[in-house]
Amino acid sequence: MIPIKTGVLLWNQASDWPSYLSAVRRIDALGYDHLWAWDHLYAIFGDPLQPIFEGWSSLTAAAVATERLRLGLLVGANTFRNPGVVAKTATTLDHISGGRAILGLGGAWMEPEHRAFGIDFGSGFGQRLDWLEESVAALETMLGGAPVTSAPGSRYRFEAAEVHPRPIQARLPIMIGGAGEKKTLRTVARHADLWNAMGTLDTLRHKVDVLRGHCEAEGRDISQIEFTLGVKLTLRDSAADAERVWKAAMAHNRTPLAEVEDDVTFLNATPEEAAERLAPYLELGFRTLITEQPAPYDTETLERFVGQVKPLLERG
């Protein structure tokens, strides 16, 4: 038997709060391992000006409304906040949830929301990934209980910064999202407890090889990193029925099909077809599967992913 963990990222766009909270409670009751939220100020599918809830606040409310789910951003935009503030926020969530927080971080990519809200987007992706490396290194130190003082010329200006109280967890796990081969995966190798990626089987096979090389260079065992795979499932008794439900969800999210039809992470299928498609990823080491679910949140897919697809995959 292959042990599989499952998680759900509820799209925190195009929803009202009662619907979101109801889905959160349902996910907890169904026995999922993780709940995730986006960290965006504008909606990222379809019309950017449609409603979207802030990620950390959503997770904090979810922590109070649930009992067992691990909670994290998939993933936090490093550009949005000083990492010292992030350390305090993650620690507070860890205490509110009784030790269930995960600290997700990425370099950030959505320029329009940065421009609209006056947030520094940097000179390019390379610079933002340098900022990410510096931020994660500082966070790992602070959350581990040691003070941080920045070196001259650093992006951040810490002077013996400490976090009190300490997180409940002896090590509050850090997730890094992304698969940039030169910088992101090097940061994963150095600091991450979890890595989130998505894409075709061939793409991720290559990315795992690159990550393995970074781990070897850093003297780290790659098996210490939990691989998490991002997918977007809609499950029904036939693929045609699943596609019909998915199209209605895209319409609800004001998302033209032309914008998403080439996104290989969407999978409209029967539970058996979904298990067949996902099984090869297990061989690459992805043993945590996270499905993104758009509003209106599809209870049938939530039930069938954990109730049917997961057992099929675990039986091999």
N, C-alpha and C positions, 0 to 999 in steps of 0.2 A: 504494500500500500504506500502511495506517495502522499505525504501530508501537504495539503494546500491551504494557504490563507486567502481570505477574500476580503475585499474592501469595496466601498462605494464612494465615488465622488459625485455628490449631488450638485448639478449646475446651480449655482446660487444666483442665476439670472432668470428673468421671466417668470417669477413665482411670487406669491404672497407669503407672508411669514407663517400663518397657520398651516398651509400646505407643506412648506419646508419642514416645519417642526414635526408634523405628523409623519412625514417620510423618515425623518431621523429616528423617531421612536420605533417605527416599523423595522428599520434596518437593525436596530439594537435587539429587538425581540426575535428577529429571524436568525440571529447568531453570527452575523458578520464580525470580522476581526477589526476592521478599520472604518472610520468615516473621514472623508476628506472634503475640503472646500477650496475653491479658487481664491487667489489673491489678486483681484482686479478691481479697478475703479469704474471701468466701462465694461459692458457686456462684450464677450469675445466671439460669440457666434451671432451673425446677423446684425441687426441694427444696434450699434454700440450704445445708443442712448436709451435703450429699454432698461427696465429696473434690474439692478443687481445689488445683492447684499454684501457688505464688507465681510471678509473672510474670518479674521480673528474674532470679531464679535459673534459671528454665527457659530464658531466652534465653542466659544465660551458658553453660549446659551445651550448648545447641544450637550456640553459636559454635564450641566445640571439636569438635563432631561433624559440622560442615559445612564447605564450602569456598567457596561462592559467594553464598549467600543474604544479603541485607540483613536486619537483625534489629531489631525494635522492639516496643514496647508499643502496643496499639491499644485505648485509649490510657492512659498513666499517669495515675493519680489524683493530682492536684496536692495534695490535702489530706493524703495519706499521709505525705509526706516534706518536709523542708526542701529548698528548691531547690538549695542548695549541696551537699547529700548527693547529690541527683539528678545534678548536674553531675559529681561524682566517679564515680558509678556508671556513667553513660553513657560517660564517658571510659575507664573501665576496660574496659567491654564493647567499646569501639572498639579498644583495644589487643589484647584477647584475640582478637577476630575479624579482626584485620588491616585495620581501617578499614571495617567493614561496619555500624556502628551507626546507628540512626535514633532520635531522641528524640521519642517520642510523649507528648503531654500533653492533658488535658482537665480540666474543672472538678470532676468527680466527681458521682455522682448517687445512689448506693445507701446510703440512710440506715441500714438495719439493721446493716450491717457496721461503719459508723462508731460506732454506739451500742454494739455488742457489744465492740469493741476499744478503746473510749475515745478515739476520734479526733475532733477538733473538726470538726463539720459546718457550722459557721457559722450565720448567721441566715437564710439562704435562698440560692437559686441566684444571685441578683444579687451577693451578697457573695463567693460562691465564685468567680465569674467575675472579680471585681475582684482577688482573690488570684491567679487564674491569670494575668492580665495582668501583675501585678507580678512574678510568678515567672518567666514567659517572658522578660520584658525583662532580668531579672537573669541568667538562664541564657544568653541570647544574648551578653551582655557577657562573662561568665566564660569561656564556651567559646571566645569569640573572642580570649582572651588578656589581657583587661583586668581590673583589680580592680573590685569592686563595694562601694560603701558605701551603705547605705539612707538615704533621707531621713527626717526626723523624722515620726513618726506612721505609718510603714509597717507592714505586716503582719510583714515579716521584719526582722532586725536585723544586717545585714552590716556589717563593719568592714574595708574593704580586702581582701575575700575574693578569693582567686585559686585557680586550678586548675592543678596541676602533677602529672604531665606534661600537656601540651596533648594534645587528641585527635590521632589520626593524620590524620584528614581535616582539610583546611584550614578547612572549615566543616562541622561535624557537623550534618546536616540536622534540622530541627525539624518535626514533624507536629503539627497541632492538629486534634482531633476535635470535631465538633459543628457546629450550624448556627444558634445563637441570633443573631438579627439585629442586636441593639443592641451586644452586647459580644463574643460569641465570634467573629463574623465580622470585627469590627474588629481583634481580636487576630490573627486569621489574616492580615489585610491588612498589619498592622505587622511581623509576625515570622516567619510560617510559610514553610517551603520546600515542605511538603506539607499538604494539607487532606483530611480524611476525612469523607465524608457518606454518607447512605443515605436512600432514600425513593422516592416516585413520581417519574415524569418531570416532571410539572407542579410538584411541590414543589421539586425541585432546580433546575428552570429559574428559579424565583423566587429561590431562595437564591443562585444564581450572579449574578443581577442585583444583589442586595443586596451581595454581596461585591465586585462590580465598582464599586459606588458607594463602598464603603469604601476600595478601592484608589485610586480617583481622589482621594478626600479626603486620603489619605496620600501622594499623589504616587508611587504604585507601579504598575508594569505587572503586571496580573493574570496575564499569561503566565509570570511568574517563579514562580508557585505551581503545583505539580503536584497536579491533582485526582485523588483516589482514591475509588473507589466501593465501598461495602460491600454484598455480597450473600451469600446462603446457598444454595449450589447442591447439588442431588442430581441426577445425570445417569444416564440409562439409555436403552434403545432405545425405551421408551414412557414417557409421563408417568405412567401407572398403575403401572408397575414402579418408577419413581423415587419416587412417593408411598409405596409399600409400604416401601421402604428407609428413607425419611425417618421414617415412623411408628415403625419399629423403633428408629431412633436416638433419637427423642424418648422412647420408653419406657425405653431404656437410661439416658437422662439424667433420669429421673423427672419428666418434663415433660408434664402433661396437654395434650392437643391443644387444648383450649379456651383455654389460655394463649398459644398461638402461631398459631392459625388466622387471625388478622387481621394478622399480621406480613407486610407486603408484600415484605420482603427475602428471604423463603424462596421458592425457585424450583425446583420439581420438574418436570423436563422432559427432552426429548431434547437433544443438543448443538445441533441445528439450531434448535429452539424457543428455547433459551437465547440463542443468538447473535442471533436476531430480536428478543428482548426487550431485550437489552443494547445493541444497535447504536444506538438513538436517544440513549443517554447519551454516546456518543462525540461526537456533534454539539454537546453542551453543554461539551465539553472534558475529560470524564473518560476518561483514557487509561491509567489504572492500575486494574485490577479485582482486588479482594481478596475471596475467598470464605471464609466461616467454615465450618469443618468440625467437627461434633460427634463425640465418641467414640461407638462404635468407629469409628475413622477409615476412611473409605470410599475404598479404593485406586482403585476404578473411576472414581469422580468426579474424584479427583485427576488420574488419567491422561487422562481425556477433556476436562477443562477446558483444560489446557495443550496437549493433543494435537489436539483437534478444535474446541472453541469459539474458542480464540484465533486459529487460522488462518482460520476463517470470518470473524471480525471484522476481521482485518487485511486480508483481501481486499476487504472492503466490499460 
